[in-house]
Amino acid sequence: MFAEWIHSSNGLPREGQQIEFLLECRSVAMEGSYTHHAFRSHWAEYAVDRVHSWRNLREGSDLATSARNEASSVLSSAQRLDSIHLPLNLGGLAHAT
């Protein structure tokens, strides 16, 4: 589960913290970090007064990573079809083109 949204007026993230943030008058969150007193996304930098709220990105990432690791361990313990040797049909004809 994701962390709760924190209004920027109530507090700011730690320096270098990976976060999601919402700009004023926008409904889609952006991923980025808080560095040098600004919210930074991959494309741009936003002043604190332009950001409505933010939340910690790490908690959601940790859940996704743990689910991915669990799926990987289940799949790695399953028998692979490419390692099973199935007999070929006898009597078949091969045609060259």
Contacts in CASP RR format, 6 or more apart in sequence:
PFRMAT RR
TARGET T0000
AUTHOR 0000-0000-0000
METHOD contacts of the structure
MODEL  1
MFAEWIHSSNGLPREGQQIEFLLECRSVAMEGSYTHHAFRSHWAEYAVDR
VHSWRNLREGSDLATSARNEASSVLSSAQRLDSIHLPLNLGGLAHAT
1 59 0 8 1.000
1 60 0 8 1.000
1 63 0 8 1.000
2 20 0 8 1.000
2 55 0 8 1.000
2 59 0 8 1.000
2 60 0 8 1.000
3 55 0 8 1.000
3 56 0 8 1.000
3 59 0 8 1.000
3 60 0 8 1.000
4 55 0 8 1.000
5 22 0 8 1.000
5 53 0 8 1.000
5 54 0 8 1.000
5 55 0 8 1.000
6 53 0 8 1.000
6 54 0 8 1.000
6 55 0 8 1.000
7 52 0 8 1.000
7 53 0 8 1.000
8 48 0 8 1.000
8 49 0 8 1.000
8 51 0 8 1.000
8 52 0 8 1.000
8 53 0 8 1.000
8 54 0 8 1.000
12 34 0 8 1.000
12 48 0 8 1.000
12 54 0 8 1.000
13 19 0 8 1.000
13 33 0 8 1.000
13 34 0 8 1.000
13 54 0 8 1.000
13 56 0 8 1.000
14 34 0 8 1.000
15 34 0 8 1.000
15 35 0 8 1.000
15 36 0 8 1.000
16 33 0 8 1.000
16 34 0 8 1.000
16 35 0 8 1.000
17 33 0 8 1.000
17 34 0 8 1.000
17 56 0 8 1.000
17 58 0 8 1.000
18 31 0 8 1.000
18 32 0 8 1.000
18 33 0 8 1.000
18 56 0 8 1.000
18 57 0 8 1.000
18 58 0 8 1.000
18 61 0 8 1.000
19 31 0 8 1.000
19 32 0 8 1.000
19 33 0 8 1.000
19 34 0 8 1.000
19 39 0 8 1.000
19 54 0 8 1.000
19 55 0 8 1.000
19 56 0 8 1.000
19 57 0 8 1.000
20 29 0 8 1.000
20 30 0 8 1.000
20 31 0 8 1.000
20 32 0 8 1.000
20 54 0 8 1.000
20 55 0 8 1.000
20 57 0 8 1.000
21 29 0 8 1.000
21 30 0 8 1.000
21 32 0 8 1.000
21 39 0 8 1.000
21 46 0 8 1.000
21 51 0 8 1.000
21 52 0 8 1.000
21 53 0 8 1.000
21 54 0 8 1.000
21 55 0 8 1.000
22 28 0 8 1.000
22 29 0 8 1.000
22 30 0 8 1.000
22 51 0 8 1.000
22 52 0 8 1.000
22 53 0 8 1.000
22 54 0 8 1.000
23 30 0 8 1.000
23 46 0 8 1.000
23 50 0 8 1.000
23 51 0 8 1.000
23 52 0 8 1.000
24 50 0 8 1.000
24 51 0 8 1.000
24 52 0 8 1.000
26 52 0 8 1.000
30 41 0 8 1.000
31 41 0 8 1.000
31 42 0 8 1.000
31 57 0 8 1.000
32 39 0 8 1.000
32 40 0 8 1.000
32 41 0 8 1.000
32 42 0 8 1.000
32 57 0 8 1.000
33 39 0 8 1.000
33 40 0 8 1.000
34 40 0 8 1.000
34 54 0 8 1.000
37 48 0 8 1.000
38 45 0 8 1.000
38 46 0 8 1.000
38 47 0 8 1.000
38 48 0 8 1.000
39 45 0 8 1.000
39 46 0 8 1.000
39 47 0 8 1.000
39 48 0 8 1.000
39 50 0 8 1.000
39 51 0 8 1.000
39 54 0 8 1.000
40 46 0 8 1.000
END
